[in-house]
Amino acid sequence: MSQNARTTDLRVRRTRKLLRDALVDLIEEQGFAALKVSDIADHAGINRATFYRHYYDKYDLLAHCMDDALEDLKSQTHPPLAASGEMNHTALGTNLVTMLVHVAENAAFYRVMLGKDGVGTFVSRLRDYLRQVAAERWQILATSNISQPVMPTEVVLNFIASAYIGVIVWWVDHRCPGTPTEMADHLLVLTIEGPYGALGIHPPELA
């Protein structure tokens, strides 16, 4: 790549980052519905013509923001395997740390996208992805576990995905207290032992 091409590429990436950061800031301030392209451009310190060289409209910008966040998350998280080729708690914990590091590094984005005035499409896409990861982990475990599930697998997978999102929402809303490793430990306990076990409560007998 020539020097001119590298300079142009850096300029494009810088402009797009300015626009995406501006979008997140403004959604947090006033919500997405009321936003105009001129608001986003002004906040980013560029003109409207420059905005339209990169995105069709605010919806296109939002879509790219969501795509980039999910692709970044997917590139870093996958069904964790130990060196033996089997999943264990250490490998799963490491995977959760990686996910939470990504969330912490993009906390403002997740706070806006998952908040009370957030974007339903992103919530749905994130839940679908987390459900998919949970399903892949279950498939790995199922190969060595002869016990039959006591309820439909989809109920469990969607419970896990929704619970993770709930914890992420709380975490970013409170400005990410603790470390990603500490939060991953909490999620690992919740995933393996369930809410009663995490609270140190002996679960009641089911009728």
C-alpha positions in Angstrom: 0.0 0.0 0.0 1.4 3.4 -1.0 1.9 6.2 1.5 -1.0 8.1 0.1 -3.3 5.1 0.3 -2.3 4.6 4.0 -2.9 8.2 4.8 -6.3 8.0 3.1 -7.2 4.8 5.0 -6.2 6.4 8.3 -8.3 9.5 7.6 -11.3 7.3 6.7 -11.0 5.3 9.9 -10.6 8.5 12.0 -13.6 10.1 10.4 -15.8 7.0 10.9 -14.7 6.7 14.5 -15.6 10.4 15.1 -19.0 9.8 13.6 -19.7 6.6 15.6 -18.5 8.2 18.8 -20.8 11.2 18.1 -23.7 8.9 17.5 -23.3 7.1 20.8 -22.9 10.4 22.7 -26.0 11.9 21.1 -28.2 8.8 21.6 -27.3 8.9 25.3 -28.2 12.6 25.5 -31.4 12.7 23.4 -32.3 9.3 22.0 -32.0 8.1 18.5 -35.4 9.1 17.1 -34.8 12.9 17.4 -31.3 12.8 15.9 -30.5 14.5 12.6 -27.5 14.0 10.4 -26.5 17.6 11.0 -26.5 17.0 14.8 -24.2 14.0 14.3 -21.9 15.8 11.9 -21.6 18.9 14.1 -20.9 16.8 17.2 -18.1 15.0 15.3 -16.7 18.2 14.0 -17.2 17.5 10.3 -19.7 18.7 7.6 -22.7 17.0 6.2 -21.0 16.3 2.9 -18.3 14.3 4.6 -20.9 12.4 6.6 -22.7 11.3 3.3 -19.4 10.2 1.8 -19.3 7.5 4.5 -23.0 6.7 5.3 -26.3 7.0 3.6 -28.1 8.3 6.7 -28.2 7.9 10.5 -29.7 4.4 10.2 -26.8 3.3 8.0 -24.4 4.7 10.6 -26.2 2.9 13.4 -26.2 -0.4 11.4 -22.5 -0.2 10.9 -21.9 0.6 14.6 -23.9 -2.5 15.6 -22.2 -4.7 12.9 -18.7 -3.6 14.0 -19.4 -4.3 17.7 -20.8 -7.7 17.1 -18.1 -8.7 14.6 -15.5 -7.6 17.1 -17.2 -9.6 19.9 -17.5 -12.7 17.6 -13.9 -12.5 16.6 -12.8 -12.7 20.2 -15.3 -15.2 21.6 -16.0 -18.8 20.6 -16.7 -22.1 22.3 -13.6 -22.5 24.5 -11.7 -25.7 24.5 -8.9 -26.9 26.8 -5.8 -28.3 25.3 -7.4 -31.8 25.5 -10.1 -30.6 23.1 -12.7 -30.7 25.9 -14.4 -27.7 27.5 -13.6 -27.0 31.1 -14.3 -24.3 33.7 -11.0 -22.6 33.1 -11.5 -22.4 29.4 -15.1 -21.1 29.8 -13.9 -18.5 32.4 -11.2 -17.3 30.0 -13.8 -16.9 27.3 -16.1 -14.9 29.6 -13.2 -12.6 30.6 -12.5 -11.9 26.9 -16.2 -11.0 26.4 -16.3 -8.7 29.3 -13.0 -7.0 28.3 -14.6 -6.2 25.0 -17.7 -4.9 26.8 -15.6 -2.7 29.1 -13.6 -1.3 26.2 -16.9 -0.3 24.5 -18.9 0.5 27.7 -20.5 3.7 26.4 -21.7 1.9 23.3 -23.2 -1.0 25.3 -24.7 1.3 27.9 -26.5 3.2 25.1 -27.5 0.2 23.0 -28.8 -1.9 25.9 -30.2 0.9 28.1 -33.9 1.8 28.7 -33.8 4.0 25.5 -31.6 1.5 23.7 -31.9 -0.1 20.3 -34.1 -3.2 20.3 -32.5 -4.6 17.2 -29.1 -4.7 18.8 -30.5 -6.3 22.0 -32.1 -9.0 19.9 -28.9 -9.6 17.8 -26.7 -9.8 20.9 -29.2 -12.3 22.6 -29.2 -14.4 19.4 -25.4 -14.5 19.4 -25.0 -15.4 23.1 -27.7 -18.1 22.7 -25.7 -19.5 19.7 -22.5 -19.6 21.8 -24.3 -21.3 24.7 -25.7 -23.8 22.2 -22.3 -24.6 20.9 -20.9 -25.1 24.4 -23.8 -27.4 25.2 -23.1 -29.5 22.1 -19.5 -29.9 23.3 -20.6 -31.0 26.8 -23.4 -33.2 25.5 -20.9 -35.5 23.7 -19.6 -36.6 27.1 -22.7 -36.3 29.3 -25.2 -39.1 29.2 -27.8 -37.4 31.3 -30.9 -36.2 29.6 -32.1 -32.5 29.9 -35.0 -32.0 32.4 -36.5 -29.3 30.2 -36.3 -28.1 26.6 -32.8 -27.1 25.7 -34.1 -23.8 24.1 -35.5 -22.7 27.4 -32.0 -23.1 29.1 -30.1 -21.5 26.2 -32.4 -18.4 26.1 -32.3 -18.2 29.9 -28.5 -18.1 29.8 -28.3 -15.5 27.0 -30.9 -13.2 28.6 -29.2 -13.5 32.0 -25.8 -12.5 30.5 -27.4 -9.5 28.9 -29.0 -8.5 32.2 -25.7 -8.7 34.0 -24.0 -6.7 31.2 -26.6 -4.0 31.4 -26.2 -3.7 35.2 -22.4 -3.7 34.8 -22.1 -0.9 32.2 -24.9 1.1 33.9 -22.8 1.2 37.1 -19.6 2.1 35.1 -18.1 -1.4 35.2 -17.3 -2.0 38.9 -14.7 -4.6 39.6 -12.6 -6.1 36.8 -13.7 -8.2 33.8 -12.1 -11.2 35.5 -14.1 -10.7 38.7 -17.3 -10.3 36.7 -16.4 -13.4 34.6 -16.1 -15.4 37.9 -19.6 -14.2 38.9 -21.0 -15.3 35.6 -19.2 -18.6 35.7 -20.7 -19.4 39.2 -24.2 -18.3 38.0 -23.9 -20.4 34.9 -22.7 -23.6 36.7 -24.5 -23.3 40.1 -27.5 -21.2 39.2 -28.9 -18.3 41.2 -29.6 -20.3 44.4 -26.1 -21.7 44.5 -24.6 -18.3 43.8 -26.5 -16.9 46.8 -25.5 -19.8 49.0 -29.1 -20.9 49.4 -30.0 -24.6 49.4 -32.6 -24.8 46.7 -36.1 -26.0 47.8 -37.3 -29.4 46.6 -39.5 -29.2 43.5 -42.9 -30.6 43.9 
